[in-house]
Amino acid sequence: MLPRVEGKIRTFLAAGALVLGGALGFVPAAPASAQVRALPDFTDLVDQVGPSVVNIRTIERVTQRGNPEMDEEMQEFFRRFFGQPLPGPTPRGRPEPREEERPRGVGSGFILTTDGFVMTNAHVVQDASEVLVTLPDKREFKAKLIGADKRTDVAVVKIDATGLPAVKVGDVSKLRVGEWVMAIGSPFGLDNTVTAGIVSAKQRDTGDYLPFIQTDVAINPGNSGGPLINMQGEVVGINSQIYSRSGGFMGISFSIPIDEAIRVSDQLRATGRVSRGRIGVQIDQVTKEVAESIGLGKPEGALVRSVEDGSPGEKGGIEAGDIITAFDGKKIERSSDLPRLVGNTKPGSNSTVTVFRRGKAVDLKVTIGEFEPDKPARVPTSEPPSPKAPSGVAKTIGLQVTNLNEQQKRDLRLKGGVVVEVATEAAARAGLREGDVIVAVGNTEIANVKEFDSALGKADRSKPVNMLFRRGDWAQYALVRPPR
C-alpha cells in the first residue's frame, strides 16, 4: 500500500510543478535520482518458503543413580512416608540406575528434498539421543541422523515423509553486498519467526573452515540451521553463528554459503561422512614486513610453519619456510584459502602446489591425502635462557652461532644451517633465541657458519635482514634490524 500511495503523491507534486513552471515560463529539470526504491515486501517470500522451514528439538538420555546427597536412612524415610520408593541404594548399597530424557536444545532446519531429507547445523544435533522434527503444519517426526560434519557445521537428518515442500537453492556467486535477505527459524523456541536485513559482507573469514556470508539479519539461539533467503525465494545460506558479547544478537550474524553446504550434504547423504583432502602442513599468515623482505611484494599466500613426517606435503617436496602462493592454479590470497581448496580436493588426486622459496616460484607435484585430525606440532615451551655475551662476525646484531652436527641434521631433517648459541640486542628483539636453527639469510640458503657470515655480510645494512629459522618443528621468519 505504501509504495502506491507514495507514487500518487509524487505524481500530484510533479503535476503541480509543471503547472507552476508553465505559469512562470520554465520547466524544472529532472532530479538526479529519478527513481526512489521502495522497501521490499517479504510477505510472498514467507508464503513461498515458510512451509519448508522446520523446528528441530533434540533430546538427551542420561542415567541417574539416585540422589548423591541423600544418604540411605533419608531415602528409607521417603520410602515409608511417601509410599513410592525413590531410586536409591540396592541391597548391596549401590544406587539403582534410572534413565531420564532431558530436552537438550531447540534449533531450525529446512527441507532439502521432497522425500524427507532436512538440512541443519551439526551443532544443533550433536550428541543428541533423539531428534524430533516439527513441520509448520504441526506434524512431528522422529528423525534419523544421516551425517554431521563438525568442521563445516553442516548436518543432514531424514524423516519418514514424502511430498514435502522442498526449498529452492540459489546461486551464492550472484549474491551482492547490500542485497536484502530474510531468515526464518525458531529463535528461543518461537516457531516460524521471520527476520530480515541486508548482506553486510561476503567471504568473511572468521577462522573457520568456510568463508561466511555476513548479514545484519537478527539471529538468536534457536535460529541455528534455518535458511537465509534471497528476494527470489531461494536459499543462499544456513544461519550458523553470531558475533555477540552478551549471548544475544548484536547486529552481526554469519551464514554458511549454500553451495558449500550442498557439497557437504551430498557426501553425507551418499556415505554418511565427508572425505576431505589434506597435505599435512601447518600454516600461518604472511605479514607485510616478511613479504617485502623476501621479495614477495604484497602479503599473500600461506607460510608453511611445519611439515608432518611422511605427509603428502613432505613427499611432494614442501619445506618449512615455503610460502604457498597457489594450489592447482588458484591463487592463495590469505592463508585460510589453502585448507579450503585442499579440503575440497578428492584424496588421491595429483595437484600442483606453487611455493615461493628463496626468492623464486617453484611448482611441486603433491598427491593429496585424506584428512585426519591435525597432529600437534612440537613447539618448545621452556623459557628462553639468560643471554650471554655474543661474539664473532654477527656480534653487531647480537648473534653467536655454531654449525649443526650430524645428529641435529637428522633429527630436524635438514641439510644444513646454524644453531643460535647467543641472541641479544637486535636479534633478540626480532624474536630469535638460543636453540633456534637459522637455515636462510636474505633468501640465501646456508649450510654452515661460513656461509652464514658471507650472506650476512652481503645483506643491505640499511634494511631489515630476513632470516628463516626453525624452532622445533616450526619455521618462521625473523626480521633483524641492524644498528645504524
N, C-alpha and C positions, 0 to 999 in steps of 0.2 A: 504494500500500500504506500509506504513512504516514498519510494522512488517515483511512483506515478504522480503523487501529489506534488513532489518537488519539481517534476517535469512540467506540470501545468503552471506552477509559479514562475519558472524560468521563461516559459513561452509568453505569459502575460507581461512580464517585465520587459522582454525583448520587444514585444509589440508596442508597448508604451514608449520605449526608447526610440523606435522607428518613427512614431508619430511626432514625438518631440523633436527628433533630429530633422524630420521633414519641415516642421514649422520653423526651425532655426536655419535651415539650409544646409545641413550636413548629416551624414550617416556615420555612426560610430564604428570604429574598426573592430574586427572580431577579436575577442580576448585571446591571450597567448595559449591558454588551456581551453580548447573549445569544448571538451567533454569532461564532465566530472563523474568519476566512477562511483557507483553506489556500493554500499556494503553488501556482502554476499548473503544469500538466503540458504540456510542449511537444511530446511525442512524436507525437501525432496531427497537429500542425501541420507537423512536419518531414516526415512521410509524405505529407501533402497538398501541400505547396508545394515540397519538395525536388526533385522531378523537373522543376520548371520553372526552376530556377536553373542557370546555365551558367558555365563558366570561359572567359575570353577572354584569348588570348595574341596579342600583336602582334609583328610582325617588321619590321625596318627594313633596307632595302638601301642599302649605302654603297659608294662607288667608291674603291678603293685604288690608289695609284700607286707601289707598291714601298716599300721601307724608306727613309725620308728620311735616316736616319742611316748608311746603308750606301753607301759610295762604289762606283764602277764596278769597281775592282780586287777589292774584297772580294766583290762579287756574282759576279764571274768565278771566284773561288776556290770558292764554293759550287756553282757550275755543274759544275766539273770533278770535285770530290771527293764530291759527293752525288748525282750522276747526273741530277738533275732541275732544270732551270733555274727559278730563282725569278723572280718579277716584278721586272724591273729595266730598265735603260736600253735603249731601242731603238737601232737603228743611228745614229739622229740624236742620241742622248744623252738622250732623254726617257724617263721610266719608263713601262712599259706599264700601262695601267689594268686593273683587275680588279674585279669586283663581288662583294661579300660580303653574306651575310644575317646579321644580328645580332638576337638576341632583344631586344625593346625594353621589354617590360613585361608584367605579368600583372594582370588585373582580373576583375570579375564582371559578370553581366548576368542578365536573366530574360526568359523567352519571353512576348511580348506577345500574339501571335496563333498559332493552330494551324498557319498556313501559313508560319511561319518568321521573322516579324519579332521582333527581340530589342532590348530597351532597355538602355542602359548610360550611363556618363558620357562626355561629349565628351572629357575629358582622358585617358580610357583609350585611345581610338582615334586621338587627334590625331597627325598626321604619320606614321602607320603606313603602311608599304608593303603589308602584308598583315595581315589579321585572321583568326584561327583561333578557332572556337567549338567547345568540347567539351561535350557533354551529359553528364548524370550516368550514362547507360548506356555511356559511353566512346566514342560515335560522335563523330567530329571532322569539321567542315565549314569550308571556306573561305568567309568571309562577305563580302558586298558592303556597303560603306558607303552607306547611303541618305541620310544627312544628319547634321550635327552643329552644335549651337548653343552656341558658347563662352560666350555671355552667361548662359545658364541651366545650362550644363554638362550638357546632355542630348543623347544621340546615339541613332540607330536604325540597326541593321545587319540584313541579310537573309541567311538561309541557305536552301539549296535542300532543303527537307524539308516534309512535311505530316503531319497527325495528331499534332502535338506537344501536350504538356500546357501550356496557357496559364494564366497566373495570373488570379486574380480581383482586380479593382480595388475598393478600399474607398473610403469617404466620409471625407475628411480632416476635414470640419466636425464629425463626431461623435467624433473622437479627443480624448481628455481627458488633461490633465496628471496624471501618476501612474499611467496605464494601462500594463499590461505589453505589451511589444513584443519581437519577435525578428528577428534578422538572419541571413541565410545568404549565404556568399560564400567567397572564396579568399584569406584573409589570408596574406601571404608565400608564395603559391602553394599553400597547403594546401586542396585542393578540399573543397567541401561542409562547411565549418566552420559550426557553429551557435553563436551567442551571443545573450544575452537581457538585458533590463533594463527600464527604465520611461521614459516620456515625461517629460523634465525641463522642457520649455517648448515653447510653440507660437509661431509668428510671430516667431521670433528673428531680429533684424536684425543681420546680420554685415557690412553694407556692400555686399553683392552685390545682384544684380537681384531675387532671390527671397527671401521670408521662409522661414526654415528651421524644421524640426522638430528640437528639441534632445533628445537622449537620453543615457543613460549606458551604452548598449549598446557592448560592446567592438568597435571598428572599427580596423583596421590596414591598412597598404599591401597592396593586393590585394582588399580588400573593396569598393573603389570600384565603383559601378554595380550592386551587389547590392540586393535588395529589403529594405525594412523592413516587417514583417508584424504585423498586429494579432492578437488572440486568436480572431478569426473566420476566420483563414487568408487574409485579404485584404491586398494590398499597399497601404500608405499612404504610402510614400516610397521614394526612391532614396538609398542611403548614399553620401555625397559628400565630406564633409570631417571633419577632427578638429581640436580645439584641442590643441596639443602644444608643449612646449618641448624635447622630446627627439626628435621624429620618430615616436614611437610613441604608443599610446593612453594618455591620462591621465584618463579618466573623462568626457570631453565629446565627443560626436560630433554631426554635423549631417546631416540628410537633406532632399532636395528633396521637397516635398509632391507626391503623385502626381497631383493634379488639375492642377497647373501643368505637370508633366512630360507628361501626356497631351495637354494643349493644344498644347505644343510638338511632340510626336511626331506629332500629326495633321497639322500643317503640313509637317513633314519628310517624311512618307510621301506627302503629296499633291504637293509641289513641290520637295522636297529642300532647302528653306531656310525661314527664319522671317521673315514680314513683320511688322514691328513699328512702331507709331506713334511719332511724335516731334513736339514743338512747338518745339524749338530754343532752350531756355533753360538756363542754368547756375544751379544752386540750392544752397542751404545751409540749415542748421538755423536755427530761430528760438530765440534764447536767452530765458530768463525775464526778464532785465533789459529786453531790447528789447520783448518782448511787453507788459510792464507800462507802459513809457514811451510806447508809441504807442497804448495803449488797446485792444490785442487781448485782454487778460485773461490767458490762460494760453499757454504756449509751444506753439503748434501751427502747422501749415501749412509751406510751403516758401518761403523767402526767395529771390527772384529776384535773383541777383548780376549777370547779364548776359543780353542777348537777342541772338541771332545776326542779322546783317544778312540781310534778305529771308526770314527764317524764318517758319513759320506763326504763332509767337507774336507776332512783331513785326507781321505783317499783321493779327492779331486784336486788337492794342492793348495787349498785355502790355508793361509797362515795368520797367526795372531798379529795384529797390527795392520792387516789389509783393510782397505775401505771398499766395501761392496757398493758399486755405483749403478749396476744394472743386473736384472735377472731375466733371462730369456728375452733380452732386448728391451725390457720395460725398465724405465728409469726409476731409481730409488731416490725419491725426493727427501724422505725422512726415514729414520731407522725403523719406524713402525711399519713402513711399507713392505719390508723384506719378509717378516713372518707371515703376512697376509698372502703374498704372492707364492711363497714356498708352500704354505699350508694348503693352498688351493690347487697345488700340482699333484698329480697322481703319483703315488710311490712307485718306484721302478723306472720313472721317466728319466731321460737324459737331458739335462738342462745346461745352459751356458751361463756361467756366473762371471761377470766382469768386475775385476778388482783394480783399485788404484794402489800401486806398490812402487815405492822408491821413485816417485815422480812420473810414472807412466802407467797406462792401462794395460791389463793382462786379461785375456779370456781363458777361463778354465772350464773343463767339462766335468760336471758333477752328476752322479746317479742319485736321484732323490730317494731317501729312506722313508720309513713310515714313522709318524710321530709317536713319541713315548714321553712320559714325564721327564721334565728337564732335570739333568744331573747338576747338583750344586757344584759350582767351581770352588776349588780350594784356594781361599784367599787368606793370606796371613792376617791374624787378628792381634798379634802381640804389638805392644807399643814400640815405636822406634827407639833404638838405643841412644844413649847420650852421645852427642857429637864429639869427634876427636879433631885434632888439627890436621887439615889436609896438606898434601904435598904433591909435587910432581907438576906435569905440564898443565893440568886442569885446575891448578891452585886458584887461579883468578876467578873461577866461578864456584869455588868451594867443593871441588870433587877430587876424590882419590879412588882409582880403580885398579883392578888386577884382572889377569886372564882367567877365563873359565877353565877348570880342569876337565878331564875326560868324563869323570863320573857326573859332574854337573851338566855337561852337554847331553849325556844320555838321559838323565833324569828330566831335563827340560825339553828334550827333543830339539836341540839347537845345534847348528853347525859351528857357531862362534858367538862372540860377544864379550863384554867385560862386566865384572861384578863390582858394584859400588861398595867400597870399604868405608868411605867417609863422604858425608853430604852435609855441607853447611852453606851459609850465605845464599847466593843466587840459586844454587842447586837445590837447597832445602826449601827455599821459597817456591820453587817450581814444583815441589812435591816429591822429589827424589829422596830416597833414604837408603840406609845400609842394607845390603842384601838384594837390592834391585839389580836386574841384568839389562844393561844397555845393548841393544842389537843394531841400532842405526842412528846416525847423526846427520841431520840435514839431508835426508833421503839417500844417504850413502850407507850401505850395509857394512858393518865392521866385524872382523873376526877376532881381533886381539887389541892389546893396549896400543901397539904401534899404529895400527890403522885408526884407532880412536883418536890418538893425538893428531894424526895427519888430517882427519876430517874436521876436527875441532879447530885446527889451525887455519883451514881454508874457509871457515864459516865467516860470514859478514858480521863483524862485531857491533855494527850499528843496529842490528835487528835481533829479535829473539831467536835462539837456536833450538830447532825442534829435535827432540831425542825420543826415539821409540824404545820403550823398555818393558821388561816383563817383571811382574811381581807374582810369584807363584804361577798359577795357570792364566793369569790375566795380563793382557797387553794394553798399554795406553801411551799417550804422548805427553811429554813434559816440554814446556816452552821456557827455556832458561834464558834470562835476560842478563847478558854480561855487563859488568860495571863499565861506565864510560870514563 
